[in-house]
Amino acid sequence: MFPIRDENPHDLTPIVTYGIIAANVAAWYFWQGLGTAPALIDSLCELGMIPGEFLHLLPAGIEVPLGPQAVCILGGSETWFMPLTSIFLHGGWMHLIGNMWFMWIFGNNVEDSMGHFRFGVFYLLCGLAATALQVASDPESGVPIVGASGAIGGVMGAYIVLYPRVRVHMVLFFGFFFYRFVVPASFMLGYWFLIQVLGGYMSIGEQVGTAFWAHIGGFAAGCLLIFGFRNPEFVKRHPHTL
């Protein structure tokens, strides 16, 4: 089940939303070499959030396997910037495209509710909150945490608070066939969050490739932070807010 668009106009030009998308694409190009080796592995190891390394719970020099013939050797770089740089990195093309698509659909209206500067701060705080919960779920992990999905989860959390009744157009794939339908934002985003909670529960004590707890942390942060970041005047003029 994948969103393709929403029926939600916006007044402001969402320049920060565009800028965040551009920054992620630029990071994929300049830092990650469009997913080619060795740039991709180097970026994950040097700029991704590695809980055990960041918290100094793993010894320097330990090798962490990331896949066939790919390892991270911990302790070879500074770590203070990891929580920030990690939210602009991705593990593959589909990871990047999926995250940026969700940002494209939901970011403009959340930015519309608070203005450009506030939205930029809001996005970064949601990303940091998402990373913090993922780290707390497995603080001794040596596997890099990367992706904008936690921060975008915060955008989605804000969206469900602001615009629960907005119609979201979805597509459901059945092999070579697909089915289009429309649901309220509260259903689509609530369903997404439920999947993350179930995935987070199932991942306890396991090594999985999806940072479910980051998604949960970002979404929860967005639901809470929106009350402090929204501009009442901007919200009042929007036809779809409660």
C-alpha positions as CSV (number, residue, x, y, z in Angstrom):
1,M,0.0,0.0,0.0
2,F,1.7,3.1,-1.3
3,P,0.6,6.8,-1.3
4,I,0.6,8.6,-4.7
5,R,-0.8,12.0,-3.7
6,D,-3.0,13.8,-1.2
7,E,-5.9,16.3,-1.7
8,N,-4.3,19.0,0.4
9,P,-3.4,22.5,-1.0
10,H,-0.7,24.6,0.4
11,D,-0.1,28.4,0.5
12,L,3.7,28.7,1.0
13,T,6.2,27.6,-1.5
14,P,7.8,24.6,0.4
15,I,11.4,25.7,-0.1
16,V,12.7,23.8,3.0
17,T,10.9,20.6,1.8
18,Y,12.6,21.0,-1.6
19,G,15.9,21.8,0.1
20,I,15.8,18.7,2.3
21,I,15.0,16.5,-0.8
22,A,17.9,18.2,-2.6
23,A,20.3,17.7,0.3
24,N,19.5,14.0,0.5
25,V,20.0,13.6,-3.3
26,A,23.3,15.6,-3.1
27,A,24.5,13.3,-0.2
28,W,23.7,10.3,-2.3
29,Y,25.7,11.7,-5.2
30,F,28.7,13.3,-3.4
31,W,29.1,11.2,-0.2
32,Q,27.7,7.9,-1.4
33,G,28.8,7.7,-5.0
34,L,25.3,6.9,-6.2
35,G,25.4,3.6,-4.3
36,T,28.7,2.4,-5.8
37,A,31.6,0.8,-3.9
38,P,33.6,1.8,-2.1
39,A,31.9,5.1,-1.6
40,L,28.6,3.6,-0.2
41,I,30.3,1.4,2.4
42,D,32.7,4.2,3.4
43,S,29.8,6.7,3.9
44,L,27.9,4.2,6.0
45,C,30.9,3.5,8.2
46,E,32.2,7.0,8.6
47,L,29.0,9.1,8.5
48,G,26.3,6.6,9.6
49,M,25.1,6.4,13.2
50,I,26.8,3.4,14.8
51,P,25.4,3.1,18.4
52,G,28.2,1.1,19.9
53,E,30.9,3.4,18.5
54,F,29.1,6.6,19.3
55,L,28.5,5.5,22.9
56,H,32.0,4.0,23.2
57,L,30.6,0.6,24.1
58,L,32.5,-1.3,21.4
59,P,36.3,-1.5,21.3
60,A,38.2,0.3,18.6
61,G,39.4,-1.9,15.7
62,I,36.4,-4.3,15.8
63,E,35.2,-5.4,12.4
64,V,31.4,-5.3,11.7
65,P,30.2,-7.2,8.6
66,L,27.7,-5.3,6.4
67,G,27.5,-7.8,3.7
68,P,29.6,-9.9,1.3
69,Q,33.1,-8.5,1.4
70,A,32.0,-5.4,3.2
71,V,32.9,-4.5,6.7
72,C,33.2,-1.5,9.0
73,I,36.3,-1.1,11.1
74,L,35.2,0.9,14.2
75,G,37.1,3.6,16.0
76,G,38.8,5.2,13.0
77,S,36.9,8.5,12.9
78,E,35.1,11.2,14.9
79,T,31.6,10.4,16.0
80,W,30.0,13.6,17.3
81,F,28.4,14.4,14.0
82,M,26.9,10.9,13.4
83,P,23.4,11.7,14.6
84,L,23.1,14.5,12.1
85,T,24.9,13.1,9.0
86,S,23.1,9.8,9.3
87,I,19.7,11.3,8.6
88,F,20.9,12.4,5.1
89,L,22.3,9.0,4.1
90,H,20.6,6.0,2.5
91,G,21.4,2.3,1.9
92,G,20.2,2.0,-1.7
93,W,18.2,3.6,-4.5
94,M,14.8,2.4,-3.4
95,H,15.6,3.5,0.2
96,L,16.3,7.0,-1.1
97,I,13.4,7.2,-3.6
98,G,10.8,5.9,-1.1
99,N,11.8,8.3,1.6
100,M,11.9,11.3,-0.7
101,W,8.5,10.4,-2.2
102,F,6.9,10.4,1.3
103,M,8.7,13.7,2.0
104,W,7.3,15.2,-1.3
105,I,3.7,14.2,-0.5
106,F,3.6,15.2,3.2
107,G,6.3,17.7,3.8
108,N,4.8,20.7,2.0
109,N,1.7,20.8,4.1
110,V,3.5,20.5,7.4
111,E,5.9,23.3,6.3
112,D,2.8,25.3,5.4
113,S,1.6,25.0,9.0
114,M,4.7,26.5,10.7
115,G,6.8,28.4,8.1
116,H,10.2,27.7,6.7
117,F,12.6,28.2,9.6
118,R,10.5,26.4,12.1
119,F,10.0,23.5,9.8
120,G,13.7,23.1,9.2
121,V,14.3,23.0,13.0
122,F,11.3,20.7,13.5
123,Y,12.6,18.2,10.8
124,L,16.1,18.0,12.4
125,L,14.7,17.5,15.9
126,C,12.4,14.7,14.7
127,G,15.4,13.1,13.0
128,L,17.5,13.3,16.2
129,A,14.7,11.9,18.3
130,A,14.3,9.1,15.9
131,T,18.0,8.2,16.0
132,A,18.0,8.5,19.8
133,L,15.2,5.9,20.2
134,Q,16.8,3.5,17.7
135,V,20.1,3.8,19.6
136,A,18.4,3.2,22.9
137,S,16.8,0.0,21.5
138,D,20.2,-1.5,20.8
139,P,23.0,0.6,22.3
140,E,25.8,-1.9,21.6
141,S,25.0,-2.4,18.0
142,G,27.8,-2.0,15.5
143,V,25.5,-1.7,12.5
144,P,25.2,1.8,11.0
145,I,21.8,3.5,11.2
146,V,21.1,5.6,8.1
147,G,18.1,7.2,6.4
148,A,15.7,10.1,6.5
149,S,12.8,7.9,7.4
150,G,12.8,8.8,11.1
151,A,12.7,12.5,10.4
152,I,10.1,12.0,7.7
153,G,8.2,9.9,10.3
154,G,8.1,13.1,12.3
155,V,6.6,14.9,9.4
156,M,4.0,12.2,9.1
157,G,3.2,12.4,12.8
158,A,2.6,16.1,12.5
159,Y,0.5,15.6,9.4
160,I,-1.9,13.1,11.2
161,V,-2.4,15.7,14.0
162,L,-3.0,18.6,11.6
163,Y,-4.9,17.0,8.7
164,P,-6.5,13.7,9.8
165,R,-9.4,13.9,7.4
166,V,-7.4,14.8,4.2
167,R,-8.0,12.3,1.4
168,V,-4.9,10.4,0.4
169,H,-4.8,8.5,-2.9
170,M,-3.2,5.0,-2.5
171,V,-2.1,2.2,-4.8
172,L,-2.0,-1.4,-3.9
173,F,0.0,-3.8,-6.2
174,F,-0.9,-7.4,-7.0
175,G,2.0,-8.6,-9.1
176,F,1.6,-6.9,-12.5
177,F,-1.8,-5.4,-11.5
178,F,-2.7,-2.6,-9.2
179,Y,-5.7,-1.2,-7.5
180,R,-6.2,2.6,-6.7
181,F,-8.3,3.8,-3.8
182,V,-8.7,6.8,-1.4
183,V,-8.5,6.8,2.4
184,P,-8.3,9.5,5.1
185,A,-4.8,10.5,6.2
186,S,-5.6,9.2,9.7
187,F,-6.1,5.7,8.3
188,M,-3.1,5.6,6.0
189,L,-0.6,7.1,8.5
190,G,-2.2,5.2,11.4
191,Y,-1.7,2.0,9.4
192,W,1.9,2.9,8.7
193,F,2.6,3.6,12.4
194,L,1.0,0.3,13.4
195,I,3.3,-1.6,11.0
196,Q,6.3,0.2,12.6
197,V,5.2,-0.7,16.1
198,L,4.7,-4.4,15.2
199,G,8.0,-4.4,13.4
200,G,9.7,-2.8,16.4
201,Y,8.3,-5.4,18.7
202,M,9.3,-8.3,16.5
203,S,12.8,-6.8,16.1
204,I,13.6,-6.8,19.8
205,G,16.8,-8.9,20.3
206,E,17.2,-9.4,16.5
207,Q,19.3,-7.8,13.8
208,V,17.0,-6.4,11.2
209,G,17.6,-4.2,8.2
210,T,14.8,-1.7,9.0
211,A,15.1,0.9,11.8
212,F,11.6,0.4,13.1
213,W,12.3,2.2,16.4
214,A,13.6,5.2,14.6
215,H,10.3,5.4,12.7
216,I,8.4,5.1,15.9
217,G,10.5,7.8,17.7
218,G,10.3,10.2,14.8
219,F,6.5,9.8,14.4
220,A,5.9,10.3,18.2
221,A,8.2,13.3,18.2
222,G,6.3,14.8,15.3
223,C,3.0,14.3,17.0
224,L,4.2,16.1,20.1
225,L,6.4,18.8,18.6
226,I,3.8,20.0,16.2
227,F,1.9,21.7,19.1
228,G,4.9,23.9,19.8
229,F,6.0,24.5,16.2
230,R,2.8,25.2,14.3
231,N,1.8,28.8,13.7
232,P,-1.8,29.3,14.7
233,E,-2.3,31.9,12.0
234,F,-1.0,29.6,9.3
235,V,-3.1,26.7,10.6
236,K,-6.3,28.8,10.8
237,R,-6.3,29.6,7.1
238,H,-6.0,26.0,6.1
239,P,-9.3,24.4,5.0
240,H,-8.5,20.9,6.2
241,T,-7.3,21.4,9.8
242,L,-9.6,20.6,12.7
